[in-house]
Amino acid sequence: MHLNQNQGFILLFLIIGLCIGACSAEENTGYLMYLQGGSSMLSLGTNDTFTLTINDVIPYYEIQVVDRTLLMPMEETSLYELPLNAALVLNKADGESVYLVKTESWLFDEGKTTLTFEIKPIEFYEGKGLKKFTAIQQNLSADMVGNELSTGMYFEIEGDIPSNTYSAFNRAESAENAEDSREWNPNDPR
């Protein structure tokens, strides 16, 4: 009897240990990256995609980190790999409309004020980052886009939240600033 009781305790501890390990293994690292622009246009693309064009784009991503906001330039592409799940939010005079989409590609114009996306509607979302949008999402159609006051997109990024200290962009910016500071040095023999 004591042997079965000991085996039961050992089995119980193993089950508890496995549950704790599985729960910590399921912990998903990730964050939302926000981009904002003005009015937008949507047209039917190829292969069940839509072409979304957002005008007057602010050329920075916004990333909320606990107690502060990081702004990363749109040129910083090391933060993500396409395709990305996103919530497209159209702010209109009568309220906002939300659409869950998969971003297949994007491209800036030369002036970096207009951004063009190839997107596909998401019928069923299984992730965690955009879960708050699933209850209010609508079906995407070209006639719903075009008369908004502003357009926003929340991108779900898998991975660790970037740090200003270790960002490739900031290392390049620091090197550039170091070169600039040498130019301002009147004692520089160059």
C-alpha positions, -999 to +999 in steps of 0.1 A: +000+000+000+028+024+009+045+017-024+014+026-044+010+058-024+046+068-030+042+061-068+010+083-067+029+112-051+057+109-077+032+108-105+014+138-091+047+158-089+056+148-125+022+159-138+025+192-119+060+197-133+049+190-168+020+214-165+042+242-153+067+235-181+040+234-208+025+266-195+058+284-196+066+270-230+033+283-244+042+318-233+042+337-266+066+366-270+053+392-293+039+428-296+018+451-317+033+476-341+011+505-351+012+526-382-010+556-390-020+575-421-047+595-436-073+585-462-070+552-480-082+534-511-089+497-516-090+479-549-093+442-559-059+427-566-049+393-579-051+358-563-078+368-538-058+399-525-067+435-522-044+465-529-047+490-500-031+524-505-028+546-474-020+583-480-001+607-457+016+580-437+035+589-406+069+572-415+074+556-381+061+525-364+048+529-329+055+501-304+041+503-269+065+490-243+052+488-207+057+524-197+070+541-229+065+543-266+092+534-291+092+550-325+110+531-352+115+544-388+095+525-415+128+516-431+136+494-402+126+460-416+146+437-392+116+438-368+094+415-389+090+390-417+061+391-441+033+379-442+020+396-410-015+395-395-029+430-390-060+448-378-069+475-403-088+503-385-107+529-405-117+560-385-148+576-400-171+604-389-197+579-378-173+556-359-146+531-368-145+499-388-121+471-381-109+444-406-085+416-399-061+411-428-029+393-437-003+417-451+015+399-480+037+429-491+041+466-488+059+494-507+065+531-500+064+557-528+095+578-534+083+606-511+076+581-483+041+596-478+020+568-495+022+532-485+007+504-507-001+470-492-012+437-507-036+422-482-059+392-478-089+391-455-086+368-425-117+347-421-107+330-388-080+344-365-062+321-341-035+343-326-033+363-294-021+398-303-051+409-323-077+390-302-092+423-289-103+432-325-120+399-333-153+408-316-157+440-337-142+429-370-162+432-402-160+417-437-136+436-460-150+451-491-137+478-515-168+500-510-162+503-473-128+521-478-123+556-491-142+581-469-123+577-436-106+605-416-076+583-408-064+548-413-044+528-388-029+493-389-019+472-359+006+445-369+011+414-349+048+408-345+062+375-332+094+378-312+110+399-285+101+436-281+129+456-297+152+476-274+166+510-282+200+498-269+204+468-292+185+478-323+204+476-356+188+509-365+201+526-334+236+512-339+236+526-375+222+559-362+249+561-335+276+555-360+261+582-383+259+606-354+295+598-344+306+608-380+285+639-378+300+649-345+335+646-361+325+670-388+316+696-361+349+693-343+370+723-351+402+705-339+397+676-363+427+675-387+407+662-417 
